[in-house]
Amino acid sequence: MGTMGRVMMVIGTALIGVFFVATLVLSSWNSQYWAFDKQTRDSAKVGDTFSNSLAKNVAPVETWRDIEILRAWSGGAQFLGMGLLLFGIGIQLASILGMLAAQAKFMTEELGPDIKLAQEHKRSA
């Protein structure tokens, strides 16, 4: 079967899987971000993360800008992964059709006049 189709399917599946996990991380960041009060969220400088000193026993939370960047990338990357997966499936199906056509041609050449007699007998019946 087509190697290109397999590669596309693997890449598409990998993109979907990686950005599915990224979406899970995003939901964790989002819930941690909104756990702080507005004053704490607004006092963070651009590029800073909320440190553990602000929230004890909680992992550092990214700023809203980082959350929005990941949210923007995850949807498009998952869509791209799905497109690559479907494209790979289409290539695989096309290669299967090509192999079937080659086998039909080979069988027709091998059987030669016998297949023509069988077709004529079928029509006359």
Phi, psi and omega in degrees: 000170184291126179293323181297322179296318178296317180298315179298320180293320179293315179297316179298316179295321179296316179299317180297315181294315182296315183280344169293315177296320178298325177292324175295318176297320179299319179294325177294314178300317182298315181292323178291323180297314183281354177288335178278155177285166186298322181297318179292318180296318183285338182279348180291138178279160180297129179090349179282160168244153176287125185277169178294343178291333178280326180226109184287139178063028177233138179296155179302140181253134179288160177286167183300327179300315179294323178296316180292325178296313180295322178297320180293320181285326189293319181296313180294321180291322177293322177296318177298318178298319178294320178297317178295321178298313180292324176296318177298319177296319178298319178295318178298317178296322178295322179291326176296317178298321178297319178293321178296319178295320179295319178294320178297319179295317179298316180295321179296318179293321182290317182283331175055235186292337181298321181289327179292322177296320180294321179293320178294320178297322179294320181291322183286340182281000000 
